[in-house]
Amino acid sequence: MVMMVTLRTISLASLRVMLCAILLVALVLGVGYQARAAEPSNDVRQTVDQLLRLVDERLAIAPDVAKAKWNSGDPIDAPAREAQILERVVAEASRAGINEAFAQTFFKHQFEASKVIQHRLHEQWRQTEQPPFASPPDLAEDIRPQLDQLTPQLMASLRDFQVVAESEGVRQYLENNAEALVNDGVGGAVRQEALRPLYEATDTANVEVQ
């Protein structure tokens, strides 16, 4: 009798161990499947990366803008210039089938991110009593043509991003690659400002093709 009870106890214990092992394997396989399922396609990754690179390229021009305005004494804020760009952005968004509000919000954040860089540089230069820079790029002749050339490229990339914004895994991929592809020397504030509309688009999935 004692031997039978012992064998039964051992069998139940072994069964519990086996069941736990099976559940653990199933859990690991399930997590692995979910991770694979959430990985965006190669086309989606290229779309996100291209937009991030263009955002970084535009932000990289901000120090030159800051130098030009430091020398000229022009204010960093340029509402008239921004209004002109936004007017063109909305018109192009309408033609390209991009959500106009999304495009407008995106470019407003690019302006603000650039101004964060410029304001911080001007503050540093005031503290160090920076003299005028020798031969900085000209704002009208050199810098603004670069920015104007980037605008249609950003619009095309934004149109492509709008299509994939709802794809599974886009938000995580965007977060994982933003730091590598968008340089930020001010603790992440510039990057966060520039990319906020993209994060919001992937969160709410409310970017509709017009």
N, C-alpha and C positions, 0 to 999 in steps of 0.2 A: 504493500500500500504506500509506504513512504517513498519507494523508488518510483512508483507511478506518478505521485504528486510532484516529485522532483523533476521527472521527465516532462510532465505537463507544464511545470513552471518554466523550464528551460525552453520548451517549444514556444510558449507564449512570448517569452523574452526575445527569442530569435525572430519571431514573427514581427514584433514591434520594431526591432532593429532593421529588418528588411523593409518594412513599410516606411520607416523614417528615411532610409537610404533611397528608396524609390521616389519619395516626395522631394527629397533634396535634389536628386538628378533632374526631376521634372521641373523644379523651380529654376535651376541653373540653365537648363535648355530653354525654358520660357523667357528668361531674362536675356539670354543671348539672341533669341529670335527677335524679341522686341528691339534690341539694340540694332540688329541688322535691318529690321524693317524701318527704323527711324532714320537710317542713313540716306540722305538725299542722293538722287541720281547724279551722274557726272555732269550732265547738262545743267542741272540746277546749281551744283557747286560752282561751275564756271560762271554762271549768271551772277551769283552772289559775289564771287571774287572780283569780277570785272567792275561791279559797282563800288565795291570797297576800294579798289585801286584808284578809281576816278575820284572818289571822295578824298582819298589821301593826296592825290595829285593837286586837287584844288586847294587843300589846306596848306600844302607845301609852298604855295605862292604867297601866303599871308605875311611871312617875314619881309618879303620884298615890298609888299604894300605898306607895311609898317615903316620901313625905311624911307620910302618915297614921301609918306605923309609926315614923318618926323622932320625931314628936310624942308618940306613946303609949308608945314604948319597947318595943313588941312585937317579938319576933324576926322576921326576914325569913322564915325557914323555918317553914312551917305544915303539918306532916305530917298532922295530923288533918283539916284542911280539904281538903288534896290527896286524901286517901284517900276522903273523901265524894264529891268530884267524880269520881274514877276509878270508884267504885262505880256512879254514875249513868251514866257513859260506857259502861262494859261492858254494863250493862243495856240502854241505848239501842242500842248496837252490835248486840246480839243480836236486838233487835226489827227493826232497820233492815237487817239483812243485811250489816253491816260486819264485817270481820275484827276480832275483839275484841282480839287482841294488837296489831294495827296501830293501832287507835283508842287503846288504852291507852298505847302507846309514844309516839304523836303528842302526846297531852296531857301526858305526863311531860316531854317536851322543851319544850312551851310553858311549863310551870312553871319549868323550869331556865333558859330564856332570860329570862323575866321576872325571876328572882332574880339573874341576872348584872347586869341593869340596876340593880336595887335595891341590891345590894352595892356596886357602883361609885359610885352616888350617895351612899350612906351614908359610904363612905370619903372622898369629896370633902368632904362636909359635916363630917366629923370633923376633917379637915385645916384647914378654914376656920373651924372653931368656929361652925357654923351654929346660930343660935338656933331655937327652935320656930317653925314656919311659922304665919302668921296665917290662920285659918279654912281649913285644908285640907279636902278632901272627907272625909267620914266613911267609914271602911272598911266598916262593917256596913250603913249606910243608903244610901250613895251608890255606892261602888266595887264591892262584891260583887254587887249587883243588875245592874250593867253586865256584869260577867264572866259571871254566870249567864245573862244574855240572849244572850251570844255563844256559849255552849256548844252549844245546839241548832243554831245557824246553822253553826258549825264542823263539827258532826257531819253535817249534810246535805251540806255542801260536801265533806267527807271521803268520804262515800259516793259522790258523783259522781266524785271524783278516783280512787277505787279502781277504778272501771269503766274509766277511760282511762289508767291508769298504764302499761299495756303498749303503748299506741299509739306508733307510730313518731314520733320527734322530740320526745317529751314531755320527756325529760331535758334536752335542749339548750334547749328553750323555757323550761323551769323555771329553768335557770341564767341565761339571757339576761334574764329579766324579774324575777328575785328582787330584784336590787339596786334596780330602779326602783320596785317596789311594796312592798317591806319595808324601812322605814327602819331604819338602824342607825348609832348614833353612837359605837360602840366598836370600830371597825376590822373589822367583819364577823363578830365572834365570836357576837353575839346572833342574827344572821340564820342563820348556819351551824348553831347549836344548834337553833333553831326548825324549820328545814327539813330537818334530817338524815333524819328518817323518810321524807320524801317522796323525797329523793334515793335512799335505799336501796330504796324501793319500785320506782322506775324502773330501778334497777340490776339487782335480782334478779328482778323481775317475779313475786314470790311472794305478792302480795296477792290472796288468793282470796275470792270472794264466798261467804258462808256460806249 
